[in-house]
């Protein structure tokens, strides 16, 4: 298959058909029990106390894996982590849920909407909110794009099942452009760099540290970052329904949520160590770039109430349905409110979102 064949343009109502060859489409095709899984909701009170001995979880949260040791939190983990899959793309996590190889993961809000659309039952168990933009639209080398208004008629990297996809849709709407005014090119976010470098797309949303690495290499060739005020509000922990129905695993998830939140706040308060641990050693950027990236971030916030998060998730689902990318859906059931406020209560008051 040629590169041109791989980067196919997404029509307004054709994306779900195109994803038949992607991980999400494959999941839908090979999930005859999807409706049964999705309908079996976790019920009952959240287990209290430590999980029983021998409880194991496979957790796809790379940052927490790296934070637990230096933050002194590893000893507080009351269960065994059987595996730390180094995956973060929404479609990969959904595939892991269906394959029973991932029990808990961190993502933006959109993958759970995508999962519900294809019948994969999973619930959000913790929420972090971000009130500032964390994606910048990177342009291909030599591009003359200077603002979102210049997106008209351009090819834009678009990943339906990831946060970057909704960032694109919101940016177009904010710029007064319809989806039909651009060419949405079906890619996963991991393909954005190759597509930009090769000129297969004109622009794609990148987060850190990928943005810094890309601009460091291609800025001299005319690549640039286009900032918008589009916010991707949610970072969530989520787990398959089958995990949350298992009392032992649900207790392990409950015990992990506070450690996740405390790991995030530790990284915020110990920037030098975190820059060296994550940005330099794990992500391969220079210490100077790591400092610049961290300086651009905003203090983490964990909401006491999930009402705002649910409203944001519903607005996102409606935006995707309007574009024909998913069916209309009610997202309230995506949140397991037994866990509501657990992360917020685990951190000092200055990190809590109370409004």
C-alpha positions in Angstrom: 0.0 0.0 0.0 1.4 3.4 -0.9 1.5 6.4 1.4 -1.1 8.1 -0.7 -3.4 5.1 -0.2 -2.8 5.3 3.6 -3.7 8.9 4.0 -7.3 9.0 2.8 -9.5 12.0 2.9 -12.5 11.9 5.3 -15.9 12.9 3.9 -18.5 14.5 6.2 -20.3 11.2 6.7 -17.8 8.6 5.4 -15.4 8.4 8.3 -17.1 5.4 10.0 -16.9 3.5 6.8 -13.3 4.4 6.3 -12.3 3.2 9.7 -13.3 -0.4 8.8 -9.5 -1.0 8.2 -8.5 0.7 11.4 -8.3 -0.6 15.0 -11.7 0.9 15.8 -13.3 -0.6 12.8 -11.7 -4.0 13.5 -13.0 -3.9 17.0 -16.5 -3.3 15.9 -16.2 -6.1 13.4 -14.9 -8.6 15.8 -17.1 -7.8 18.8 -20.2 -9.9 18.6 -20.6 -9.6 22.4 -20.3 -5.8 22.4 -24.0 -5.1 23.2 -23.9 -7.6 26.1 -20.7 -6.1 27.5 -22.0 -2.5 27.1 -25.3 -3.3 28.8 -23.8 -5.0 31.9 -23.3 -1.9 34.0 -21.1 -1.9 37.1 -23.5 -1.7 40.1 -23.5 -1.6 43.9 -21.4 0.3 46.3 -17.7 1.0 45.6 -15.6 -1.6 47.5 -13.9 -0.1 50.6 -10.6 -1.2 52.1 -7.6 -2.7 50.3 -8.0 -5.1 47.4 -7.6 -8.7 48.4 -4.1 -10.3 48.1 -3.2 -11.4 44.6 -5.2 -8.6 42.9 -3.6 -7.5 39.6 -4.2 -4.7 37.1 -2.7 -3.9 33.8 -2.4 -0.1 33.7 -1.7 2.0 30.6 -0.6 5.2 32.4 3.0 5.8 31.5 3.4 9.0 33.5 2.2 7.5 36.8 4.5 4.5 36.2 7.4 7.0 36.1 6.1 9.1 39.0 5.5 6.5 41.7 9.1 5.8 42.5 10.6 9.3 42.8 7.4 10.6 44.5 7.7 7.9 47.2 4.2 6.5 46.3 5.2 3.0 45.0 5.1 1.5 48.5 1.5 2.7 48.9 0.3 0.6 45.9 -1.8 -2.1 47.6 -2.0 -4.4 44.6 0.3 -5.8 41.8 0.6 -4.0 38.5 1.0 -7.0 36.1 2.0 -4.8 33.2 2.4 -1.1 32.3 1.6 -1.1 28.5 3.2 2.0 27.0 0.1 2.9 25.0 -1.9 6.2 25.0 -3.7 6.5 21.7 -7.5 6.1 22.2 -7.9 3.4 19.5 -5.1 1.4 21.0 -6.6 1.5 24.4 -10.0 0.5 23.2 -8.5 -2.4 21.4 -6.7 -3.3 24.7 -10.0 -3.2 26.6 -11.6 -5.5 24.1 -8.6 -7.9 24.2 -8.8 -7.9 28.1 -5.1 -6.8 28.1 -5.6 -3.4 29.7 -7.6 -2.8 32.9 -7.1 0.9 33.4 -5.9 3.7 31.1 -5.5 7.5 30.8 -6.9 9.4 27.9 -8.7 12.5 26.9 -12.5 12.4 26.9 -13.2 11.4 23.3 -12.1 7.8 23.3 -14.9 6.9 25.7 -17.4 8.4 23.3 -15.9 6.4 20.5 -16.0 3.2 22.6 -19.7 3.7 23.4 -20.4 4.3 19.7 -19.0 0.8 18.8 -20.5 -1.0 21.8 -17.4 -1.3 24.0 -18.5 -0.9 27.6 -16.1 1.3 29.7 -16.4 3.9 32.4 -14.6 7.1 33.5 -13.4 6.8 37.1 -11.3 9.9 37.5 -11.2 13.4 36.0 -8.6 16.1 35.6 -9.5 19.3 33.9 -7.4 21.6 31.8 -8.6 25.2 31.2 -5.9 26.2 28.7 -5.0 24.8 25.2 -2.6 21.9 25.1 -2.5 21.3 21.4 -0.9 23.6 18.7 -1.5 23.2 15.0 1.8 22.4 13.4 2.2 23.2 9.7 4.1 21.3 7.0 7.5 22.7 6.1 7.1 25.6 3.7 3.4 26.1 4.4 2.0 29.6 4.2 -0.7 28.9 6.9 -0.6 31.7 9.5 -3.9 31.2 11.4 -6.9 28.9 11.6 -8.7 31.0 9.1 -6.2 29.8 6.5 -7.3 26.2 7.0 -9.9 26.5 4.3 -9.2 24.1 1.5 -6.3 22.5 3.3 -5.6 18.9 4.3 -5.8 18.5 8.1 -4.7 15.4 10.0 -7.7 14.1 11.7 -8.0 11.3 14.3 -11.7 10.6 15.0 -11.1 8.5 18.1 -8.6 10.8 19.8 -8.6 14.2 21.5 -6.8 15.7 18.5 -9.9 15.0 16.4 -12.2 17.1 18.5 -9.6 19.8 18.7 -9.8 20.0 14.9 -13.6 20.1 14.9 -13.7 22.8 17.6 -11.0 24.9 15.8 -12.9 24.8 12.5 -16.1 25.8 14.2 -14.4 28.6 16.1 -12.9 29.9 12.8 -16.3 29.8 11.1 -15.4 26.9 8.8 -17.5 23.8 8.2 -16.0 20.4 7.9 -16.7 20.4 4.2 -14.5 23.5 3.8 -11.4 21.4 4.5 -10.1 18.0 3.7 -10.0 15.8 6.9 -7.4 13.2 6.4 -7.9 9.9 8.4 -4.9 9.3 10.5 -4.0 8.3 14.0 -2.1 10.9 15.9 1.1 8.7 15.7 1.0 9.2 12.0 0.8 13.0 12.1 4.5 13.6 12.1 5.1 11.4 9.0 2.2 13.1 7.2 3.5 16.6 8.0 7.1 15.8 7.0 6.0 14.3 3.7 3.5 17.0 2.9 0.6 14.6 2.9 -1.2 17.0 5.2 -0.9 20.8 5.5 -1.5 21.0 9.2 -2.1 18.7 12.2 -2.6 19.2 16.0 0.4 18.3 18.1 1.0 18.2 21.8 4.2 18.3 23.8 6.8 17.1 23.7 6.1 16.0 20.1 5.5 19.6 19.0 8.9 20.8 20.3 10.7 17.9 18.6 9.0 18.5 15.3 9.6 22.3 15.3 13.2 21.9 16.4 13.8 19.7 13.3 11.6 21.4 10.7 11.3 25.0 11.9 14.3 26.0 9.8 12.3 24.7 6.8 9.3 26.9 7.5 7.2 24.7 9.7 5.5 26.6 12.4 3.0 26.3 15.3 -0.4 27.9 15.0 -1.9 28.5 18.4 -5.7 28.7 19.0 -7.8 29.1 22.1 -9.4 25.7 21.7 -9.3 23.8 25.0 -9.4 20.0 25.4 -10.8 20.1 28.8 -10.6 16.5 30.1 -7.9 14.0 31.0 -9.6 10.9 32.4 -8.8 7.5 33.9 -11.2 4.9 32.5 -11.7 1.2 32.8 -13.7 -1.6 31.1 -17.1 -2.4 32.7 -15.9 -5.9 33.4 -13.1 -4.6 35.5 -15.4 -2.4 37.5 -17.8 -5.3 38.0 -15.0 -7.3 39.6 -15.0 -6.3 43.3 -11.3 -7.0 43.7 -10.3 -5.1 40.6 -12.7 -2.2 41.4 -11.0 -1.9 44.8 -7.6 -1.8 43.1 -8.9 1.0 40.8 -10.3 2.9 43.7 -6.9 2.7 45.5 -5.0 3.8 42.3 -7.0 6.9 41.6 -5.6 8.9 44.6 -2.1 7.8 43.7 -2.6 9.0 40.1 -3.7 12.4 41.3 -0.9 12.7 43.8 1.6 11.7 41.1 0.4 14.5 38.9 0.7 17.1 41.7 4.2 15.7 42.6 5.4 16.3 39.1 4.0 19.8 39.2 5.9 20.5 42.4 9.2 18.8 41.5 9.8 20.1 38.0 13.5 19.5 37.9 13.2 15.8 38.7 10.2 15.4 36.5 11.9 17.1 33.5 14.9 14.7 33.9 12.7 11.6 34.5 10.1 12.1 31.8 11.0 14.7 29.2 14.8 14.0 29.0 15.2 10.3 29.7 11.8 9.0 28.5 10.8 11.4 25.7 14.2 12.4 24.4 14.0 16.2 24.5 16.7 18.4 25.8 16.6 19.7 29.4 16.2 23.3 28.0 13.2 22.2 25.9 11.8 20.3 28.9 12.0 23.5 31.0 10.3 25.5 28.3 7.5 22.8 28.0 6.9 22.7 31.7 6.9 26.5 31.9 4.0 26.6 29.4 1.8 24.2 31.4 -0.8 25.2 33.9 -1.4 23.9 37.4 -3.3 20.6 37.4 -6.9 20.7 38.6 -9.2 17.9 39.8 -12.9 18.6 40.0 -14.9 17.9 43.2 -18.0 17.6 41.1 -18.1 16.0 37.6 -21.1 18.1 36.4 -18.9 20.4 34.2 -17.0 17.4 32.9 -20.1 15.6 31.9 -21.5 18.7 30.2 -18.3 19.1 28.2 -18.3 15.5 27.2 -21.9 15.8 26.0 -21.0 18.9 24.0 -18.1 16.9 22.4 -20.4 14.0 21.6 -22.9 16.3 20.0 -20.2 17.9 17.9 -19.1 14.5 16.7 -22.6 13.4 16.0 -23.3 16.7 14.1 -20.3 15.8 11.8 -21.7 12.3 11.3 -18.7 10.6 13.0 -20.7 8.9 15.8 -24.4 8.3 16.5 -26.1 10.7 18.9 -25.5 9.5 22.4 -26.1 10.4 26.1 -22.7 10.5 27.8 -23.9 10.6 31.4 -23.6 6.8 31.6 -19.9 7.0 30.7 -19.0 8.3 34.1 -19.0 5.9 37.1 -20.0 8.5 39.7 -19.1 6.1 42.6 -15.6 7.5 42.0 -16.6 11.1 41.8 -14.4 13.5 43.8 -12.0 10.7 44.8 -9.0 12.2 43.0 -9.9 15.7 44.2 -10.0 14.6 47.9 -6.5 13.1 47.5 -4.7 16.3 46.7 -4.3 19.6 48.5 -7.1 22.2 48.2 -5.2 24.4 45.8 -5.4 21.6 43.2 -9.2 21.2 43.5 -11.7 22.5 41.0 -14.8 23.5 43.0 -16.7 25.6 40.4 
